[in-house]
Amino acid sequence: MTENEETIESIPPSSKTSPNTTMPKNITLREAIDLGEYNPEYLSIFPDWSTLSKTIQWNYIKKALDIRERQLMQQWSEVSNILDFRLKPELKIALKNIEINRHKVLDDREKLLLEYSS
């Protein structure tokens, strides 16, 4: 590592921020959705979010959920198509983690559907 590079461990705790407390720099609500961010708590940091009706919020969340699920399926495909897969046991762990994340997205979809349908 060169002296100009910083790792997450070398950043002082006071400069680490939670996504729930600060507005992301140079990103809009639409871009966050297009990148697969579906957590309503995170999306609420964007000023536009509070002006949207619950129906529109749900449509944005649903779109982000679809994108996130597609991203995970693509990651799974890329990992499983790596040459000499059977010789690299760490790839099985990566696939398992991707599957866990996909199941979390599916569970979140159900919870959010219940929350936004009422």
N, C-alpha and C positions, 0 to 999 in steps of 0.2 A: 504494500500500500504506500502510495506517495504521501508526502506531508500535506498536500492540498486536499486529499480525499478524506471525507468524514464518514464514519459508520454511525448507525443509529445509536450505538452505545456511547459514542463520543459526544453526542449532542446533550447539553445539560437538560435535566428534567423540566426546568421552567420554560424552555423553548419548544418542548414537545406539546402539541395541542391536540385536543380531542376533536374529532370531526363534528361533534355536537355543539361545539362552542364557537367556532370561527367559520367565517365565510371562506370557501376555497377561492384561491386567487386564480383569475383567468379562466374560470369555468362557469358555465351557465346551467340553469336547471335542465334545459333541453339536452345539453352535452352530458350532464350527469346521468340522465335517463338513457341516452344513447350508449353510454359506457356500461350500463347494466346496474346502476345503483337504484335499488328499490326500497330501501329502508325509509319509512315515512319520517322517522326522527331526524335522519340525516337530511332528507329533502326539505324539511321544514326550516332549515337555516337559510334557504333561498327566499328572498322577499316575495317573489312571485307565487310561491307555494300557498301562502295563506290567503291569497286572493282567488284561488281556484275553488270551484265547487267540489263537493265530495265525489261526485261522479267523474269529473275530469281528473281529480287526483287518482282515483282508482284506475282510470284508463292509462295514466302515465305509469303507475305502479305495475299494472299488468304488462305494459310494453317492456318495462325494465326487467321484469321477471322473465319474460320470453327471451330477451337478449342475454340475460345472465345464464339461463339454462342452455342456450345455444353456445355461449362461450365455453361452458363446462363440457359440453358434448364435443366441441372442437378440440379442447385440451386433451380429453380422454382419447380421441382418435389420434392425435399427434403423438401422445406418449405410447399408445399401443402399437403404433406403426414404426417405432424406432428399431433400427437394425439390431440384431442380436439381443432382442428383448429378454430371452430366456437366460442370458448370461449377466443380466443386470438386475439383481434382486431389488435394488432401490426403486426401480420403475414400478414394481408391484405396489410399493408403499404409496407412490405418487398416484397411481390409479385408484387405490383405496381412498385416499384423501379427496380426490376429485369426486368419487362416488358419494362420499359423506357430504361434501358441499352440495352436490346435486339433490340429495335427499333433504338437506336443510332448506334449499330453495323451494322444493315441492311442499314441505311442511309450512314454510312461511307463506306460500301462495294460499294454502287453505286457511291459515289464520287471518291473513289480510282480507281474503274474500269474505269471511264471516264479519270482520270488523267493518268493512266498507259496504256491506250489503244491508246493514241495519239502519 
